[in-house]
Each structure stands twice: as structure tokens, then as C-alpha cells.
């Protein structure tokens, strides 16, 4: 996805943001375009927005742009959340293939009155399949990795970074589990989260509106 398409999708999502709203800020390069544009719009029109960020990275960017950040203790509802996706099949998503914020993303996106997904057409697939990130507590992440294989994952590997295992925003490990086909996304999302030691996984099944960049 080139920067032009990222910005185009982000601009389309801006029309859902109204004065005084509480806005969920997604994570990733496309979401970063939205956050920058939202910061400009907020300054230009003095919208009085409250924002709740889904990652440390998005939090920092929003702060730099002068957006007002809040926590769940300070709000009763999220009016709209805007986030990206790695795989889109209808209204089913896989998120978190490059980042470590799926737990916070789902906590925000699933609570929003409107959940807007911004992406380009390359993310839209003709079947629901691929690598699903699974966030697991370090204490038993190896046990989680093995159990993912028993559940039908073709591969299940720790995501790595310089110095060792990738560490998420919540200080956990990320196991990337490859599923050649996901026939029942809601059931798999539920079953993955039922593995003891799993915090969250990257399958998103709750209703969202997809906005694609480009022509």
C-alpha cells in the first residue's frame, strides 16, 4: 500500500469524526496517517476531541500533535475507532502481523459505537486464512505455541526481534500461528482466547465498516 492510498483511506475516515467525540486511535502506518490528519483537523476546527490510543506508538504521536488523550477511567463510551488491518475478508479481519498491540486494539475497537477499518485493496482477500498473531504471557508462551499446533495451526513460531523474543506493549510474547484456512472465524477467535495464558489474538470478527484507499 503506497502512501497516497494510505492518506486517501485516512481522509475518508475523517468524515465520521464530529465535534466533542471520543475517538479510538488505531495502530500501524495507515492509522498514523489518520492520527496526523485528525490532529490537523482538531487544531483547525477546535473540535474538543478526546482520544484513546491502542498502542504506545499511537499515544506518542497523538501527544505530539496536541490531541487530548484519555483512559477508560475518564470516559463512558467510544464514539468511533479508526484502525488498520492486515487481512480483510468481508467484515472479518486479521490484525497485528507487524505490531504488538492487538490486546489494546481489540479493547478499544470492540467497544466503539462505530469501528472503521482503513486499508487498500491489496488487503482484501478471497478467503479468510493466513498468519494469526497470538499474544501469550511469557510464563507459558512455549506451552501456548505447542497447543496452537494441536488446534490445527500449520506453523506456530515465536516472533523475534533483536535480542530475543518480540515483546508486546503489554510485555508479553507474540506467537504467529499460520492457518491455511479459517472456516469459522468467530469460533477460532473464541477458542484461541480460551487457551490458558493467551491474552488476545489477531482475529477481529465484530461488525466494522471497511474504507479502502485509492480509486
N, CA, C and O of each residue as an XYZ file, in Angstrom:
860
protein
N       0.855     -1.198      0.000
C       0.000      0.000      0.000
C       0.885      1.242      0.000
O       1.697      1.418      0.908
N       0.741      2.102     -1.004
C       1.579      3.289     -1.041
C       0.978      4.392     -0.170
O      -0.172      4.319      0.262
N       1.801      5.417      0.071
C       1.384      6.476      0.982
C       0.155      7.225      0.481
O      -0.649      7.701      1.283
N       0.002      7.333     -0.837
C      -1.153      8.031     -1.397
C      -2.449      7.324     -1.016
O      -3.423      7.965     -0.623
N      -2.451      5.998     -1.135
C      -3.643      5.226     -0.780
C      -3.898      5.257      0.721
O      -5.048      5.310      1.158
N      -2.829      5.224      1.511
C      -2.988      5.299      2.967
C      -3.658      6.612      3.360
O      -4.590      6.637      4.163
N      -3.166      7.693      2.781
C      -3.723      9.005      3.114
C      -5.161      9.135      2.621
O      -6.003      9.732      3.292
N      -5.439      8.570      1.441
C      -6.796      8.650      0.883
C      -7.794      7.933      1.796
O      -8.881      8.447      2.055
N      -7.422      6.745      2.281
C      -8.309      5.999      3.181
C      -8.498      6.761      4.483
O      -9.606      6.837      5.014
N      -7.406      7.327      4.995
C      -7.480      8.071      6.257
C      -8.374      9.302      6.118
O      -9.146      9.610      7.026
N      -8.278     10.004      4.997
C      -9.103     11.200      4.779
C     -10.588     10.832      4.732
O     -11.428     11.565      5.254
N     -10.904      9.702      4.111
C     -12.303      9.270      4.040
C     -12.859      9.003      5.440
O     -14.030      9.263      5.716
N     -11.998      8.478      6.318
C     -12.456      8.140      7.674
C     -12.721      9.394      8.511
O     -13.503      9.352      9.461
N     -12.078     10.502      8.164
C     -12.229     11.741      8.941
C     -13.678     12.222      9.010
O     -14.067     12.873      9.980
N     -14.480     11.905      7.990
C     -15.849     12.424      7.972
C     -16.720     11.824      9.076
O     -17.805     12.333      9.360
N     -16.250     10.749      9.694
C     -17.017     10.134     10.781
C     -16.737     10.793     12.127
O     -17.399     10.483     13.118
N     -15.768     11.694     12.169
C     -15.395     12.351     13.422
C     -16.104     13.699     13.531
O     -15.962     14.563     12.666
N     -16.867     13.860     14.607
C     -17.608     15.100     14.850
C     -17.129     15.746     16.151
O     -16.461     15.115     16.969
N     -17.482     16.993     16.314
C     -17.084     17.769     17.485
C     -17.487     17.074     18.786
O     -18.604     16.573     18.915
N     -16.556     17.051     19.752
C     -16.835     16.509     21.077
C     -16.782     15.004     21.196
O     -17.055     14.465     22.269
N     -16.439     14.313     20.129
C     -16.408     12.850     20.162
C     -15.217     12.297     20.952
O     -14.202     12.967     21.142
N     -15.379     11.058     21.402
C     -14.257     10.269     21.909
C     -13.847      9.327     20.785
O     -14.665      8.554     20.287
N     -12.575      9.393     20.387
C     -12.092      8.691     19.192
C     -11.017      7.685     19.568
O     -10.050      8.024     20.250
N     -11.190      6.446     19.121
C     -10.173      5.413     19.296
C      -9.143      5.523     18.183
O      -9.495      5.544     17.004
N      -7.875      5.593     18.557
C      -6.787      5.742     17.588
C      -6.096      4.408     17.384
O      -5.545      3.833     18.323
N      -6.130      3.918     16.152
C      -5.542      2.624     15.839
C      -4.027      2.658     15.800
O      -3.392      3.656     16.141
N      -3.464      1.524     15.368
C      -2.018      1.350     15.351
C      -1.571      0.894     13.965
O      -2.274      0.135     13.296
N      -0.405      1.359     13.543
C       0.136      0.963     12.240
C       0.329      2.168     11.347
O      -0.064      3.281     11.697
N       0.939      1.944     10.185
C       1.298      3.053      9.308
C       0.078      3.772      8.736
O       0.106      4.993      8.577
N      -0.991      3.039      8.423
C      -2.188      3.688      7.894
C      -2.894      4.481      8.993
O      -3.375      5.589      8.758
N      -2.949      3.908     10.182
C      -3.545      4.620     11.315
C      -2.763      5.894     11.638
O      -3.345      6.892     12.062
N      -1.450      5.857     11.436
C      -0.630      7.044     11.693
C      -1.041      8.192     10.777
O      -1.042      9.349     11.197
N      -1.388      7.882      9.534
C      -1.885      8.927      8.634
C      -3.165      9.529      9.187
O      -3.346     10.747      9.173
N      -4.055      8.669      9.674
C      -5.316      9.164     10.230
C      -5.063     10.055     11.445
O      -5.677     11.113     11.579
N      -4.163      9.631     12.325
C      -3.887     10.411     13.535
C      -3.336     11.785     13.167
O      -3.718     12.789     13.768
N      -2.441     11.834     12.185
C      -1.885     13.130     11.762
C      -2.974     14.031     11.191
O      -3.053     15.213     11.523
N      -3.811     13.462     10.331
C      -4.893     14.253      9.737
C      -5.897     14.692     10.796
O      -6.432     15.799     10.731
N      -6.149     13.823     11.770
C      -7.076     14.163     12.841
C      -6.513     15.300     13.693
O      -7.246     16.202     14.101
N      -5.215     15.249     13.955
C      -4.578     16.317     14.719
C      -4.700     17.651     14.014
O      -4.961     18.670     14.654
N      -4.512     17.657     12.685
C      -4.645     18.892     11.905
C      -6.083     19.409     11.945
O      -6.318     20.602     12.138
N      -7.039     18.502     11.762
C      -8.449     18.893     11.754
C      -8.871     19.424     13.126
O      -9.623     20.394     13.221
N      -8.384     18.784     14.173
C      -8.733     19.199     15.531
C      -8.219     20.613     15.825
O      -8.918     21.423     16.434
N      -7.003     20.892     15.390
C      -6.440     22.239     15.596
C      -7.188     23.272     14.763
O      -7.472     24.373     15.234
N      -7.502     22.915     13.538
C      -8.136     23.856     12.608
C      -9.561     24.210     13.043
O      -9.993     25.356     12.918
N     -10.283     23.210     13.556
C     -11.704     23.417     13.860
C     -12.008     23.403     15.354
O     -13.158     23.570     15.761
N     -10.965     23.201     16.175
C     -11.149     23.178     17.631
C     -12.304     22.249     18.028
O     -13.288     22.689     18.623
N     -12.172     20.972     17.695
C     -13.254     20.008     17.858
C     -13.443     19.526     19.298
O     -14.482     18.959     19.638
N     -12.442     19.752     20.130
C     -12.578     19.317     21.517
C     -12.683     17.807     21.654
O     -13.499     17.302     22.424
N     -11.859     17.093     20.910
C     -11.914     15.627     20.920
C     -11.225     15.042     22.145
O     -10.309     15.638     22.713
N     -11.689     13.863     22.535
C     -10.970     13.038     23.495
C     -10.528     11.787     22.744
O     -11.316     11.200     22.002
N      -9.295     11.381     22.926
C      -8.765     10.239     22.175
C      -8.229      9.172     23.110
O      -7.645      9.474     24.151
N      -8.435      7.923     22.727
C      -7.876      6.807     23.473
C      -7.054      5.976     22.489
O      -7.584      5.487     21.492
N      -5.775      5.820     22.767
C      -4.844      5.206     21.821
C      -4.708      3.707     22.078
O      -4.805      3.248     23.216
N      -4.483      2.951     21.000
C      -4.383      1.494     21.107
C      -2.947      0.999     21.261
O      -2.716     -0.206     21.365
N      -1.992      1.909     21.276
C      -0.600      1.487     21.439
C       0.235      2.640     21.977
O      -0.173      3.800     21.938
N       1.407      2.292     22.476
C       2.344      3.308     22.951
C       2.755      4.221     21.803
O       2.867      5.434     21.981
N       2.980      3.641     20.624
C       3.391      4.426     19.449
C       2.324      5.444     19.058
O       2.636      6.610     18.815
N       1.079      5.014     18.997
C      -0.012      5.927     18.631
C      -0.217      6.982     19.707
O      -0.552      8.128     19.408
N      -0.014      6.590     20.957
C      -0.123      7.524     22.078
C       0.892      8.665     21.939
O       0.565      9.836     22.130
N       2.122      8.293     21.606
C       3.187      9.298     21.452
C       2.880     10.250     20.310
O       3.038     11.463     20.445
N       2.439      9.699     19.183
C       2.134     10.536     18.019
C       0.987     11.494     18.330
O       1.053     12.674     17.985
N      -0.057     10.994     18.977
C      -1.200     11.837     19.319
C      -0.789     12.973     20.253
O      -1.256     14.104     20.118
N       0.091     12.654     21.201
C       0.572     13.674     22.143
C       1.341     14.759     21.409
O       1.165     15.946     21.684
N       2.204     14.349     20.465
C       2.987     15.312     19.678
C       2.077     16.251     18.888
O       2.418     17.412     18.660
N       0.924     15.742     18.475
C       0.005     16.525     17.636
C      -0.989     17.337     18.467
O      -1.842     18.031     17.913
N      -0.881     17.250     19.781
C      -1.741     18.052     20.639
C      -3.126     17.482     20.870
O      -4.010     18.186     21.360
N      -3.332     16.207     20.522
C      -4.628     15.579     20.775
C      -4.742     15.233     22.261
O      -3.756     14.844     22.887
N      -5.925     15.372     22.812
C      -6.152     15.106     24.231
C      -6.394     13.614     24.454
O      -7.355     13.050     23.931
N      -5.516     12.978     25.236
C      -5.617     11.543     25.486
C      -6.321     11.271     26.801
O      -6.120     11.972     27.793
N      -7.154     10.233     26.789
C      -7.881      9.845     27.992
C      -7.731      8.338     28.203
O      -7.285      7.610     27.316
N      -8.114      7.894     29.395
C      -8.113      6.465     29.719
C      -9.557      5.998     29.875
O     -10.482      6.810     29.839
N      -9.750      4.694     30.047
C     -11.102      4.172     30.228
C     -11.739      4.692     31.518
O     -12.963      4.753     31.626
N     -10.916      5.063     32.486
C     -11.453      5.614     33.733
C     -12.102      6.982     33.522
O     -12.892      7.435     34.351
N     -11.767      7.633     32.412
C     -12.240      9.004     32.176
C     -13.388      9.102     31.177
O     -13.917     10.189     30.947
N     -13.777      7.973     30.582
C     -14.828      8.016     29.559
C     -15.857      6.915     29.811
O     -15.578      5.913     30.471
N     -17.058      7.133     29.264
C     -18.124      6.134     29.361
C     -18.362      5.418     28.040
O     -18.955      4.340     28.008
N     -17.896      6.025     26.945
C     -18.116      5.415     25.643
C     -17.060      5.888     24.655
O     -16.412      6.916     24.855
N     -16.901      5.107     23.576
C     -16.040      5.487     22.451
C     -16.959      5.643     21.242
O     -17.622      4.690     20.833
N     -16.995      6.833     20.681
C     -17.927      7.099     19.585
C     -17.494      6.428     18.288
O     -18.310      5.829     17.587
N     -16.221      6.530     17.977
C     -15.705      5.922     16.746
C     -14.246      5.514     16.964
O     -13.480      6.227     17.613
N     -13.879      4.364     16.415
C     -12.481      3.926     16.423
C     -12.060      3.712     14.980
O     -12.798      3.130     14.185
N     -10.863      4.188     14.651
C     -10.337      4.039     13.284
C      -9.028      3.282     13.368
O      -8.103      3.703     14.062
N      -8.949      2.170     12.666
C      -7.781      1.285     12.758
C      -7.512      0.662     11.394
O      -8.352      0.726     10.497
N      -6.342      0.064     11.247
C      -5.994     -0.613     10.003
C      -6.213     -2.110     10.118
O      -6.750     -2.593     11.115
N      -5.793     -2.848      9.090
C      -5.913     -4.309      9.097
C      -4.869     -4.894      8.160
O      -4.420     -4.230      7.226
N      -4.488     -6.132      8.410
C      -3.529     -6.829      7.549
C      -4.231     -7.732      6.539
O      -3.766     -7.890      5.410
N      -5.353     -8.323      6.952
C      -6.151     -9.176      6.070
C      -7.611     -8.793      6.254
O      -8.087     -8.644      7.379
N      -8.326     -8.633      5.124
C      -9.753     -8.325      5.160
C     -10.486     -9.327      4.282
O     -10.154     -9.513      3.111
N     -11.493     -9.971      4.872
C     -12.362    -10.883      4.125
C     -13.791    -10.550      4.538
O     -14.249    -10.967      5.602
N     -14.489     -9.798      3.696
C     -15.800     -9.309      4.092
C     -15.644     -8.348      5.262
O     -15.018     -7.296      5.137
N     -16.226     -8.725      6.411
C     -16.076     -7.927      7.623
C     -15.245     -8.666      8.668
O     -15.303     -8.354      9.858
N     -14.475     -9.643      8.212
C     -13.550    -10.359      9.088
C     -12.148     -9.803      8.875
O     -11.758     -9.489      7.750
N     -11.399     -9.684      9.960
C     -10.064     -9.079      9.887
C      -9.029     -9.951     10.580
O      -9.339    -10.716     11.492
N      -7.777     -9.811     10.115
C      -6.608    -10.234     10.890
C      -5.747     -9.000     11.068
O      -5.420     -8.305     10.105
N      -5.382     -8.738     12.323
C      -4.589     -7.564     12.651
C      -3.378     -7.972     13.486
O      -3.348     -9.041     14.095
N      -2.373     -7.078     13.494
C      -1.241     -7.261     14.393
C      -0.063     -8.042     13.856
O       0.764     -8.515     14.635
N       0.036     -8.194     12.522
C       1.130     -9.002     11.979
C       2.493     -8.349     12.168
O       3.509     -9.044     12.205
N       2.531     -7.034     12.288
C       3.821     -6.378     12.464
C       3.988     -5.729     13.825
O       5.104     -5.390     14.219
N       2.897     -5.555     14.544
C       2.960     -4.830     15.811
C       2.662     -5.696     17.013
O       2.491     -6.910     16.906
N       2.603     -5.046     18.156
C       2.364     -5.783     19.384
C       1.265     -5.187     20.216
O       1.376     -5.113     21.439
N       0.176     -4.748     19.553
C      -0.860     -4.007     20.274
C      -2.252     -4.618     20.135
O      -3.244     -3.930     20.374
N      -2.353     -5.895     19.752
C      -3.687     -6.445     19.452
C      -4.634     -6.410     20.647
O      -5.838     -6.219     20.473
N      -4.108     -6.590     21.857
C      -4.995     -6.582     23.026
C      -5.618     -5.208     23.229
O      -6.819     -5.099     23.474
N      -4.806     -4.159     23.130
C      -5.329     -2.807     23.291
C      -6.210     -2.413     22.102
O      -7.205     -1.708     22.269
N      -5.840     -2.872     20.902
C      -6.662     -2.570     19.728
C      -8.059     -3.151     19.889
O      -9.056     -2.472     19.648
N      -8.122     -4.418     20.300
C      -9.431     -5.056     20.436
C     -10.230     -4.427     21.577
O     -11.448     -4.277     21.477
N      -9.549     -4.064     22.651
C     -10.217     -3.433     23.793
C     -10.892     -2.123     23.388
O     -11.960     -1.784     23.899
N     -10.264     -1.394     22.471
C     -10.819     -0.116     22.003
C     -11.801     -0.338     20.857
O     -12.935      0.138     20.903
N     -11.363     -1.063     19.829
C     -12.177     -1.220     18.622
C     -13.515     -1.896     18.907
O     -14.540     -1.490     18.358
N     -13.520     -2.911     19.751
C     -14.753     -3.637     20.041
C     -15.722     -2.829     20.902
O     -16.917     -3.122     20.929
N     -15.223     -1.829     21.597
C     -16.095     -1.015     22.447
C     -16.637      0.220     21.730
O     -17.486      0.928     22.272
N     -16.156      0.482     20.522
C     -16.575      1.687     19.802
C     -17.968      1.517     19.203
O     -18.329      0.432     18.749
N     -18.746      2.599     19.206
C     -20.049      2.567     18.546
C     -19.891      2.309     17.051
O     -20.655      1.553     16.451
N     -18.875      2.957     16.458
C     -18.533      2.700     15.055
C     -17.070      2.277     14.995
O     -16.201      2.939     15.562
N     -16.807      1.177     14.307
C     -15.450      0.663     14.141
C     -15.120      0.764     12.651
O     -15.656      0.015     11.835
N     -14.228      1.705     12.307
C     -13.870      1.974     10.918
C     -12.493      1.379     10.627
O     -11.531      1.646     11.347
N     -12.404      0.578      9.579
C     -11.132     -0.022      9.168
C     -10.666      0.653      7.887
O     -11.396      0.685      6.896
N      -9.449      1.194      7.907
C      -8.903      1.854      6.721
C      -7.784      0.987      6.141
O      -6.899      0.529      6.864
N      -7.838      0.772      4.833
C      -6.870     -0.122      4.182
C      -6.897      0.137      2.673
O      -7.645      0.986      2.189
N      -6.067     -0.609      1.944
C      -6.159     -0.549      0.484
C      -6.595     -1.912     -0.036
O      -6.676     -2.880      0.720
N      -6.874     -1.977     -1.323
C      -7.477     -3.176     -1.901
C      -6.578     -4.403     -1.797
O      -7.068     -5.530     -1.860
N      -5.276     -4.204     -1.639
C      -4.368     -5.351     -1.547
C      -4.605     -6.170     -0.282
O      -4.218     -7.337     -0.214
N      -5.245     -5.557      0.727
C      -5.515     -6.275      1.981
C      -6.771     -7.143      1.898
O      -7.008     -7.986      2.763
N      -7.578     -6.932      0.847
C      -8.814     -7.690      0.682
C      -8.495     -9.031      0.015
O      -7.917     -9.067     -1.071
N      -8.879    -10.135      0.674
C      -8.545    -11.475      0.201
C      -9.804    -12.237     -0.204
O     -10.916    -11.907      0.208
N      -9.591    -13.279     -1.036
C     -10.739    -14.066     -1.489
C     -11.038    -15.253     -0.576
O     -11.987    -15.997     -0.820
N     -10.233    -15.434      0.473
C     -10.577    -16.397      1.521
C      -9.938    -15.936      2.827
O      -8.959    -15.190      2.833
N     -10.509    -16.391      3.912
C     -10.006    -15.976      5.221
C      -8.987    -17.012      5.681
O      -9.335    -18.141      6.024
N      -7.724    -16.603      5.680
C      -6.634    -17.514      6.022
C      -5.390    -16.689      6.301
O      -5.360    -15.479      6.073
N      -4.353    -17.376      6.805
C      -3.079    -16.693      6.985
C      -2.559    -16.781      8.403
O      -3.013    -17.596      9.206
N      -1.597    -15.924      8.690
C      -0.949    -15.902      9.991
C      -1.777    -15.104     10.987
O      -2.151    -13.960     10.730
N      -2.055    -15.721     12.120
C      -2.814    -15.079     13.184
C      -1.891    -14.834     14.373
O      -1.382    -15.797     14.947
N      -1.655    -13.580     14.763
C      -0.838    -13.308     15.938
C      -1.587    -13.695     17.211
O      -2.780    -13.425     17.352
N      -0.871    -14.328     18.129
C      -1.453    -14.724     19.409
C      -0.540    -14.195     20.522
O       0.632    -14.563     20.598
N      -1.085    -13.331     21.380
C      -0.300    -12.754     22.461
C      -0.419    -13.625     23.705
O      -1.521    -13.874     24.195
N       0.727    -14.088     24.214
C       0.740    -15.012     25.340
C       1.673    -14.510     26.439
O       2.701    -13.895     26.154
N       1.314    -14.773     27.690
C       2.181    -14.359     28.785
C       3.469    -15.185     28.743
O       3.418    -16.379     28.447
N       4.618    -14.577     29.031
C       5.907    -15.263     28.904
C       6.006    -16.562     29.706
O       6.664    -17.506     29.268
N       5.364    -16.621     30.868
C       5.442    -17.780     31.742
C       5.113    -19.086     31.031
O       5.731    -20.116     31.301
N       4.132    -19.047     30.115
C       3.708    -20.293     29.460
C       3.613    -20.144     27.948
O       2.873    -20.889     27.305
N       4.340    -19.205     27.374
C       4.211    -18.960     25.935
C       4.642    -20.167     25.094
O       4.099    -20.382     24.011
N       5.600    -20.952     25.571
C       6.001    -22.161     24.835
C       4.881    -23.193     24.844
O       4.644    -23.863     23.838
N       4.192    -23.323     25.974
C       3.042    -24.240     26.034
C       1.943    -23.775     25.083
O       1.309    -24.592     24.414
N       1.719    -22.469     25.022
C       0.732    -21.909     24.098
C       1.122    -22.227     22.654
O       0.279    -22.618     21.847
N       2.399    -22.057     22.339
C       2.874    -22.337     20.969
C       2.563    -23.783     20.576
O       2.087    -24.037     19.469
N       2.830    -24.722     21.473
C       2.559    -26.142     21.177
C       1.067    -26.403     21.015
O       0.658    -27.165     20.139
N       0.264    -25.780     21.850
C      -1.178    -26.013     21.787
C      -1.791    -25.447     20.514
O      -2.794    -25.966     20.024
N      -1.201    -24.393     19.978
C      -1.681    -23.855     18.707
C      -1.521    -24.876     17.581
O      -2.361    -24.959     16.685
N      -0.452    -25.641     17.634
C      -0.243    -26.697     16.637
C      -1.297    -27.795     16.794
O      -1.814    -28.300     15.798
N      -1.617    -28.163     18.024
C      -2.655    -29.169     18.269
C      -4.017    -28.691     17.784
O      -4.871    -29.495     17.410
N      -4.214    -27.363     17.793
C      -5.501    -26.801     17.373
C      -5.648    -26.700     15.861
O      -6.712    -26.330     15.365
N      -4.599    -27.021     15.134
C      -4.715    -27.005     13.681
C      -3.849    -26.008     12.955
O      -3.894    -25.926     11.728
N      -3.055    -25.245     13.693
C      -2.136    -24.327     13.016
C      -1.082    -25.138     12.269
O      -0.539    -26.102     12.808
N      -0.796    -24.752     11.042
C       0.220    -25.452     10.253
C       1.613    -25.144     10.775
O       2.503    -25.994     10.754
N       1.786    -23.910     11.245
C       3.035    -23.489     11.888
C       2.696    -22.581     13.060
O       1.676    -21.891     13.043
N       3.531    -22.581     14.057
C       3.372    -21.662     15.183
C       4.776    -21.314     15.664
O       5.483    -22.158     16.214
N       5.171    -20.059     15.448
C       6.540    -19.647     15.737
C       6.549    -18.350     16.538
O       5.713    -17.470     16.332
N       7.505    -18.250     17.450
C       7.661    -17.005     18.188
C       8.117    -15.902     17.242
O       9.005    -16.113     16.416
N       7.518    -14.748     17.363
C       8.018    -13.591     16.636
C       9.289    -13.125     17.348
O       9.337    -13.034     18.574
N      10.302    -12.836     16.558
C      11.597    -12.486     17.137
C      11.961    -11.039     16.832
O      11.482    -10.451     15.862
N      12.813    -10.482     17.673
C      13.387     -9.167     17.455
C      14.844     -9.233     17.899
O      15.276    -10.230     18.476
N      15.582     -8.195     17.636
C      16.983     -8.179     18.047
C      17.076     -8.367     19.563
O      16.484     -7.612     20.335
N      17.824     -9.380     19.965
C      17.984     -9.639     21.390
C      17.085    -10.734     21.930
O      17.197    -11.100     23.100
N      16.176    -11.277     21.086
C      15.327    -12.368     21.568
C      13.892    -12.273     21.090
O      13.617    -11.742     20.014
N      12.983    -12.788     21.894
C      11.576    -12.825     21.520
C      10.989    -11.413     21.490
O      11.335    -10.564     22.312
N      10.110    -11.182     20.541
C       9.400     -9.910     20.408
C       8.577     -9.666     21.673
O       7.923    -10.577     22.182
N       8.614     -8.444     22.168
C       7.864     -8.078     23.363
C       6.749     -7.106     22.981
O       7.002     -6.082     22.347
N       5.515     -7.433     23.370
C       4.365     -6.595     23.025
C       4.289     -5.380     23.943
O       5.070     -5.242     24.884
N       3.333     -4.505     23.651
C       3.110     -3.330     24.503
C       2.752     -3.731     25.928
O       2.981     -2.971     26.870
N       2.189     -4.927     26.083
C       1.815     -5.428     27.405
C       2.880     -6.335     28.015
O       2.626     -7.046     28.987
N       4.097     -6.299     27.417
C       5.248     -7.064     27.927
C       5.060     -8.582     27.820
O       5.562     -9.345     28.646
N       4.339     -8.991     26.803
C       4.130    -10.417     26.556
C       4.860    -10.866     25.300
O       5.491    -10.056     24.621
N       4.774    -12.165     24.987
C       5.344    -12.715     23.759
C       4.259    -12.794     22.686
O       3.068    -12.854     22.990
N       4.696    -12.792     21.428
C       3.763    -12.956     20.322
C       4.115    -14.238     19.570
O       5.246    -14.421     19.119
N       3.124    -15.118     19.444
C       3.283    -16.343     18.657
C       2.492    -16.163     17.371
O       1.290    -15.898     17.414
N       3.152    -16.305     16.231
C       2.482    -16.180     14.938
C       2.086    -17.573     14.456
O       2.939    -18.403     14.142
N       0.770    -17.815     14.401
C       0.242    -19.133     14.045
C      -0.379    -19.067     12.647
O      -1.245    -18.234     12.380
N       0.076    -19.957     11.762
C      -0.418    -19.947     10.387
C      -1.538    -20.964     10.208
O      -1.367    -22.153     10.481
N      -2.694    -20.473      9.742
C      -3.846    -21.325      9.456
C      -4.139    -21.253      7.960
O      -4.491    -20.183      7.463
N      -4.003    -22.374      7.216
C      -4.212    -22.346      5.764
C      -5.637    -21.988      5.357
O      -5.869    -21.506      4.248
N      -6.599    -22.227      6.265
C      -7.980    -21.819      6.010
C      -8.694    -21.688      7.352
O      -8.561    -22.539      8.231
N      -9.449    -20.608      7.489
C     -10.224    -20.382      8.712
C     -11.692    -20.423      8.318
O     -12.220    -19.465      7.753
N     -12.348    -21.537      8.620
C     -13.740    -21.709      8.174
C     -14.728    -21.023      9.107
O     -15.755    -20.511      8.660
N     -14.425    -21.011     10.388
C     -15.325    -20.379     11.357
C     -14.505    -19.420     12.211
O     -13.950    -19.796     13.244
N     -14.443    -18.169     11.753
C     -13.559    -17.176     12.388
C     -13.983    -16.877     13.827
O     -13.134    -16.762     14.711
N     -15.280    -16.752     14.063
C     -15.736    -16.432     15.418
C     -15.372    -17.542     16.395
O     -14.948    -17.275     17.519
N     -15.539    -18.777     15.966
C     -15.210    -19.892     16.850
C     -13.722    -19.950     17.126
O     -13.308    -20.172     18.263
N     -12.904    -19.751     16.082
C     -11.458    -19.801     16.283
C     -10.989    -18.648     17.171
O     -10.125    -18.842     18.026
N     -11.545    -17.460     16.979
C     -11.201    -16.330     17.839
C     -11.468    -16.688     19.305
O     -10.642    -16.431     20.181
N     -12.628    -17.280     19.548
C     -13.009    -17.661     20.917
C     -12.103    -18.769     21.465
O     -11.666    -18.712     22.614
N     -11.826    -19.776     20.629
C     -11.012    -20.908     21.088
C      -9.570    -20.491     21.395
O      -8.972    -20.971     22.359
N      -9.022    -19.604     20.579
C      -7.657    -19.124     20.833
C      -7.588    -18.393     22.166
O      -6.642    -18.571     22.934
N      -8.586    -17.577     22.432
C      -8.591    -16.824     23.686
C      -8.862    -17.714     24.900
O      -8.600    -17.317     26.035
N      -9.383    -18.906     24.660
C      -9.646    -19.839     25.760
C      -8.416    -20.652     26.157
O      -8.451    -21.369     27.156
N      -7.329    -20.551     25.388
C      -6.093    -21.243     25.767
C      -5.528    -20.552     27.009
O      -5.295    -19.343     26.984
N      -5.306    -21.292     28.090
C      -4.751    -20.661     29.293
C      -3.411    -19.992     29.002
O      -2.504    -20.616     28.452
N      -3.294    -18.721     29.373
C      -2.068    -17.972     29.129
C      -2.128    -17.048     27.939
O      -1.222    -16.239     27.734
N      -3.205    -17.156     27.132
C      -3.373    -16.260     25.982
C      -4.119    -15.005     26.439
O      -5.168    -15.088     27.077
N      -3.563    -13.854     26.105
C      -4.228    -12.587     26.412
C      -5.213    -12.226     25.320
O      -6.356    -11.869     25.606
N      -4.776    -12.316     24.054
C      -5.638    -11.920     22.941
C      -5.062    -12.478     21.653
O      -3.905    -12.894     21.610
N      -5.879    -12.486     20.593
C      -5.405    -12.904     19.270
C      -5.863    -11.914     18.217
O      -6.716    -11.065     18.476
N      -5.287    -12.029     17.021
C      -5.473    -11.024     15.983
C      -6.663    -11.201     15.070
O      -6.775    -10.491     14.071
N      -7.570    -12.139     15.382
C      -8.803    -12.271     14.599
C      -9.833    -11.297     15.156
O     -10.131    -11.305     16.351
N     -10.374    -10.453     14.270
C     -11.408     -9.491     14.646
C     -12.678     -9.835     13.868
O     -12.678     -9.821     12.637
N     -13.756    -10.141     14.583
C     -14.969    -10.607     13.912
C     -16.174     -9.697     14.126
O     -17.214     -9.896     13.498
N     -16.049     -8.709     14.997
C     -17.214     -7.860     15.258
C     -17.386     -6.819     14.167
O     -16.423     -6.398     13.526
N     -18.618     -6.419     13.974
C     -19.003     -5.600     12.825
C     -18.149     -4.344     12.661
O     -17.977     -3.574     13.605
N     -17.623     -4.149     11.468
C     -16.826     -2.959     11.169
C     -17.215     -2.440      9.791
O     -17.814     -3.157      8.990
N     -16.872     -1.201      9.530
C     -17.050     -0.610      8.199
C     -15.674     -0.481      7.584
O     -14.778      0.114      8.183
N     -15.494     -1.035      6.390
C     -14.190     -1.005      5.722
C     -14.161      0.154      4.724
O     -15.056      0.301      3.892
N     -13.112      0.971      4.829
C     -12.898      2.079      3.889
C     -11.598      1.821      3.160
O     -10.547      1.712      3.791
N     -11.648      1.722      1.841
C     -10.464      1.425      1.052
C      -9.915      2.690      0.412
O     -10.675      3.526     -0.077
N      -8.601      2.827      0.417
C      -7.956      3.945     -0.247
C      -7.816      3.682     -1.729
O      -8.038      2.560     -2.185
N      -7.455      4.692     -2.481
C      -7.274      4.540     -3.917
C      -8.576      4.800     -4.651
O      -9.590      5.174     -4.062
N      -8.509      4.585     -5.983
C      -9.675      4.873     -6.805
C     -10.626      3.705     -6.840
O     -11.668      3.776     -7.490
